[in-house]
Protein backbone atom coordinates (compact mmCIF):
# COMPACT_ATOMS: atom_id res chain seq x y z
CA UNK A 1 0.00 0.00 0.00
CA UNK A 2 1.26 3.44 -0.91
CA UNK A 3 1.93 5.76 2.04
CA UNK A 4 -0.19 8.58 0.54
CA UNK A 5 -3.12 6.16 0.24
CA UNK A 6 -2.66 5.00 3.82
CA UNK A 7 -2.46 8.61 5.05
CA UNK A 8 -5.67 9.72 3.31
CA UNK A 9 -7.57 6.57 4.30
CA UNK A 10 -6.53 6.89 7.95
CA UNK A 11 -7.48 10.57 7.89
CA UNK A 12 -10.98 9.62 6.70
CA UNK A 13 -11.42 7.42 9.78
CA UNK A 14 -10.72 10.35 12.09
CA UNK A 15 -13.81 12.31 10.96
CA UNK A 16 -16.40 12.98 13.66
CA UNK A 17 -19.95 14.34 13.69
CA UNK A 18 -18.61 17.49 15.35
CA UNK A 19 -16.12 17.97 12.47
CA UNK A 20 -19.05 17.91 10.07
CA UNK A 21 -21.20 20.13 12.31
CA UNK A 22 -23.75 17.32 12.36
CA UNK A 23 -26.01 17.36 15.34
CA UNK A 24 -28.87 15.32 13.94
CA UNK A 25 -31.74 14.29 16.14
CA UNK A 26 -31.89 11.16 14.01
CA UNK A 27 -29.31 8.77 15.42
CA UNK A 28 -29.45 6.68 12.23
CA UNK A 29 -28.23 9.44 9.91
CA UNK A 30 -24.95 8.50 8.21
CA UNK A 31 -22.76 11.62 8.02
CA UNK A 32 -19.70 10.03 6.38
CA UNK A 33 -18.91 6.81 4.58
CA UNK A 34 -15.79 4.95 3.50
CA UNK A 35 -16.06 2.16 0.94
CA UNK A 36 -13.05 0.00 0.08
CA UNK A 37 -13.52 -1.47 -3.38
CA UNK A 38 -11.24 -4.22 -4.71
CA UNK A 39 -9.88 -3.45 -8.17
CA UNK A 40 -7.72 -6.26 -9.54
CA UNK A 41 -4.70 -6.38 -7.19
CA UNK A 42 -5.41 -2.95 -5.70
CA UNK A 43 -8.04 -1.14 -3.65
CA UNK A 44 -9.97 2.02 -4.45
CA UNK A 45 -11.40 3.83 -1.44
CA UNK A 46 -14.38 6.13 -1.75
CA UNK A 47 -14.86 8.74 0.99
CA UNK A 48 -17.88 11.00 1.17
CA UNK A 49 -19.31 13.19 3.89
CA UNK A 50 -22.50 15.13 4.46
CA UNK A 51 -20.71 18.45 3.83
CA UNK A 52 -20.39 17.45 0.16
CA UNK A 53 -16.82 16.16 0.30
CA UNK A 54 -16.19 13.30 -2.11
CA UNK A 55 -12.74 11.78 -2.67
CA UNK A 56 -11.22 8.64 -4.14
CA UNK A 57 -7.94 7.18 -2.90
CA UNK A 58 -6.17 4.37 -4.71
CA UNK A 59 -3.73 1.96 -3.08
CA UNK A 60 -1.23 2.69 -5.88
CA UNK A 61 -0.93 6.28 -4.56
CA UNK A 62 -3.23 8.04 -7.01
CA UNK A 63 -5.95 10.19 -5.46
CA UNK A 64 -8.79 12.44 -6.53
CA UNK A 65 -10.02 15.06 -4.08
CA UNK A 66 -12.63 17.76 -4.54
CA UNK A 67 -14.93 15.50 -6.55
CA UNK A 68 -17.92 16.84 -4.60
CA UNK A 69 -17.53 20.15 -6.40
CA UNK A 70 -19.29 18.45 -9.31
CA UNK A 71 -23.04 18.72 -8.69
CA UNK A 72 -23.88 15.24 -10.06
CA UNK A 73 -21.22 13.54 -7.93
CA UNK A 74 -22.19 15.50 -4.80
CA UNK A 75 -25.89 14.61 -5.24
CA UNK A 76 -25.08 10.90 -5.70
CA UNK A 77 -22.88 10.95 -2.57
CA UNK A 78 -25.49 12.75 -0.46
CA UNK A 79 -28.10 10.24 -1.65
CA UNK A 80 -25.75 7.44 -0.56
CA UNK A 81 -25.34 8.98 2.88
CA UNK A 82 -29.02 9.71 3.44
CA UNK A 83 -30.21 6.32 2.20
CA UNK A 84 -27.51 4.13 3.77
CA UNK A 85 -28.83 4.84 7.27
CA UNK A 86 -31.57 2.31 6.51
CA UNK A 87 -28.89 -0.41 6.46
CA UNK A 88 -27.32 0.38 9.86
CA UNK A 89 -29.37 -2.31 11.69
CA UNK A 90 -27.92 -4.94 9.31
CA UNK A 91 -24.34 -3.80 9.65
CA UNK A 92 -21.73 -5.05 12.12
CA UNK A 93 -20.08 -3.21 14.98
CA UNK A 94 -16.84 -1.52 14.03
CA UNK A 95 -13.70 -3.26 15.27
CA UNK A 96 -10.97 -2.02 12.93
CA UNK A 97 -10.46 -0.72 9.44
CA UNK A 98 -8.08 -3.36 8.14
CA UNK A 99 -8.30 -3.59 4.36
CA UNK A 100 -9.68 -6.76 2.82
CA UNK A 101 -8.58 -6.78 -0.84
CA UNK A 102 -11.05 -9.56 -1.69
CA UNK A 103 -14.37 -7.92 -0.89
CA UNK A 104 -16.03 -4.51 -0.85
CA UNK A 105 -16.18 -3.19 2.68
CA UNK A 106 -18.36 -0.28 3.76
CA UNK A 107 -17.86 1.82 6.90
CA UNK A 108 -20.80 4.06 7.83
CA UNK A 109 -20.18 6.86 10.34
CA UNK A 110 -23.21 7.88 12.39
CA UNK A 111 -23.85 9.64 15.70
CA UNK A 112 -23.19 6.56 17.84
CA UNK A 113 -20.02 5.45 16.05
CA UNK A 114 -19.15 3.40 12.98
CA UNK A 115 -20.86 0.34 11.53
CA UNK A 116 -19.31 -1.88 8.88
CA UNK A 117 -20.43 -4.41 6.30
CA UNK A 118 -18.55 -6.60 3.86
CA UNK A 119 -20.49 -6.77 0.62
CA UNK A 120 -20.39 -9.60 -1.85
CA UNK A 121 -21.45 -8.00 -5.14
CA UNK A 122 -23.22 -11.26 -6.05
CA UNK A 123 -25.14 -11.33 -2.77
CA UNK A 124 -28.89 -11.85 -2.85
CA UNK A 125 -29.36 -9.95 0.44
CA UNK A 126 -31.40 -6.83 -0.28
CA UNK A 127 -29.30 -4.71 2.13
CA UNK A 128 -26.08 -5.72 0.34
CA UNK A 129 -27.63 -5.04 -3.05
CA UNK A 130 -29.00 -1.69 -1.87
CA UNK A 131 -25.65 -0.47 -0.49
CA UNK A 132 -23.84 -1.70 -3.60
CA UNK A 133 -26.38 0.10 -5.81
CA UNK A 134 -25.89 3.39 -3.92
CA UNK A 135 -22.09 3.10 -4.10
CA UNK A 136 -22.20 2.22 -7.80
CA UNK A 137 -24.28 5.37 -8.44
CA UNK A 138 -21.50 7.49 -6.95
CA UNK A 139 -18.82 5.62 -8.89
CA UNK A 140 -20.79 6.04 -12.12
CA UNK A 141 -21.06 9.78 -11.48
CA UNK A 142 -17.30 9.93 -10.86
CA UNK A 143 -16.50 7.99 -14.04
CA UNK A 144 -18.80 10.29 -16.04
CA UNK A 145 -17.06 13.38 -14.67
Residue pairs with C-beta under 8 A, 6 or more apart in sequence:
1 43
1 59
1 99
2 58
2 59
2 60
2 61
3 61
4 57
4 61
4 63
5 43
5 45
5 57
5 58
5 59
5 60
5 61
5 63
8 45
8 47
8 55
8 57
8 63
9 34
9 45
9 47
9 57
9 97
9 99
12 32
12 34
12 45
12 47
12 55
12 57
13 34
13 97
13 107
13 114
15 32
15 49
15 109
17 23
17 24
17 31
17 109
17 111
20 31
20 32
20 49
20 50
20 51
21 51
22 29
22 31
22 50
22 111
24 31
24 111
26 85
27 110
27 111
27 112
28 85
28 86
28 88
28 110
29 50
29 81
29 82
29 85
29 110
29 111
30 50
30 81
30 82
30 84
30 85
30 88
30 108
30 109
30 110
31 49
31 50
31 81
31 109
31 110
31 111
32 47
32 48
32 49
32 50
32 81
32 109
33 46
33 47
33 48
33 49
33 80
33 81
33 84
33 106
33 107
33 108
33 109
34 45
34 46
34 47
34 97
34 106
34 107
34 109
35 45
35 46
35 104
35 105
35 106
35 107
35 135
36 43
36 44
36 45
36 99
36 100
36 104
36 105
36 106
37 43
37 44
37 45
37 46
37 104
37 135
37 139
38 101
38 102
38 103
38 104
39 58
41 101
42 58
42 59
42 60
42 101
43 58
43 59
43 99
43 101
44 56
44 57
44 58
44 59
45 56
45 57
45 58
45 59
46 54
46 55
46 56
46 135
46 138
46 139
47 53
47 54
47 55
47 56
47 57
48 54
48 55
48 68
48 77
48 78
48 80
48 81
48 138
49 81
50 78
50 81
52 68
52 74
52 77
52 78
53 68
54 67
54 68
54 73
54 74
54 77
54 138
54 142
55 63
55 64
55 65
55 66
55 67
55 68
56 63
56 64
56 67
56 142
57 63
59 99
64 142
67 73
67 142
67 145
68 74
68 77
70 141
70 145
72 141
72 144
72 145
73 138
73 141
73 142
73 145
75 141
76 137
76 138
76 140
76 141
77 138
77 141
79 134
79 137
80 134
80 135
80 137
80 138
83 130
83 134
84 106
84 108
84 131
84 134
85 108
85 110
86 130
87 108
87 117
87 127
87 130
87 131
88 108
88 110
88 115
90 117
90 125
90 127
91 106
91 108
91 115
91 116
91 117
92 115
92 116
92 117
93 113
93 115
93 116
94 107
94 113
94 114
94 115
94 116
95 116
97 107
97 116
99 105
100 118
103 118
103 119
103 120
104 118
104 119
104 120
104 121
104 132
104 135
105 116
105 117
105 118
105 119
106 116
106 117
106 118
106 119
106 131
106 135
107 114
107 115
107 116
108 114
108 115
108 116
108 117
117 127
117 128
117 131
119 128
119 131
119 132
120 128
121 132
123 129
123 132
